[in-house]
Amino acid sequence: MNFYFLCFVFSLLISLVLTPVIRKLAVKFNVMDVPHSSIKTHKEPIPYLGGVAICIGFWVSILIIRLITKFPTGTLFSLRGILFGSMVIAILGLIDDIKFKGLHFSTKFIIQIFASGILVFYGIKMDFITPEWFALLVSIVWVVGVTNALNIIDIMDGLSSGIAVIAALGFFFIGLPQEEEIYVNFASIALAGAILGFIPYNLSKKYRIFMGDTGALFIGFILSSVALGTRYTDRNNLGLLAPVLILAVPVYDTLLVSYFRWKKGQSPFLGSKDHFALRLKVHGFTRNKILGMTYLVAIALSLCALMATRVTELYLAAIIYLVVIIAGIVLAYQLSKIKIDV
């Protein structure tokens, strides 16, 4: 447990120290998010690249822990897969942040599929599905989907980053008692610390910085990876769906936005103001209230996921999922009634 704490502290401090340094570099080299369309919610150019500090905080903390403790062979093998795959994703995000017009979504998908293949090569995949080829396909779809879901929901300061911290801690506490695939625990706690080191600057008026695609894609990739590494069905088979609950907020927003865009005849790959957070803002909620409510919902969903893996009766787990689904449908209906500017 002490090594988990050290891993968290290392990633937190590294990110906390590096973020202002990265911000100065972003300003110097004019790597800025310029609000060139009505979809952007900020009014002035904001430095990008906060995600670089998150990535470095994560990688370095894992490497330090590797040097001061001895990982089991299986854990070390899996961590290599996460490190190599996340480096590919980070480079993809960095290029997209620096490139003026950004990369085409098809190019992003191809590179994300390649990074997902690295995870599969290192044994991080869904083992409960047959035949093998289908398990590999579903694993890749899961990783690519969650990776992009965290990027899609990155539309308000503190939103995706705060949700990601809660999700990372959710995976950490579910995986903690088992201690079988401890790479999940180390990756989760390192990610939580690295993001927490970035958040104060993201919410600051004076030192404001965005994580950019570098951070959002990286975070989504790590979360999708650790979700594949924990046993959820020791008590009941429905515990298998726990990762969906932990990541329900970004997944829900992605599905919601895609549905609203489809109804308008728009491409789901184009930006819009259909996100639940922006609809709540139009309805009159302040950013702090939106963040507070979303964090509480994310915490509640992670607790529901924990309960779903702990109850022995199958029907109790089913009730948990049913309540969440009904609540999601009701919320979607209420959100659909809020009129927004196209």
Secondary structure, DSSP 8 states (H G I E B T S, - for coil): -HHHHHHHHHHHHHHHHHHHHHHHHHHHTT-EE---STT---SS-EE--HHHHHHHHHHHHHHHHHHHS---HHHHHHHHHHHHHHHHHHHHHHHHHHSSS---HHHHHHHHHHHHHHHHHTT-S--SSSSHHHHHHHHHHHHHHHHHHHHHT--STTHHHHHHHHHHHHHHHHHTTT-SSHHHHHHHHHHHHHHHHHHHHHT-SSS----HHHHHHHHHHHHHHHHTSS---SS-GGGGGHHHHHTHHHHHHHHHHHHHHHHTT--TTS--S-SHHHHHHHTT--HHHHHHHHHHHHHHHHHHHHHHHH-S-HHHHHHHHHHHHHHHHHHHHHHHTS----
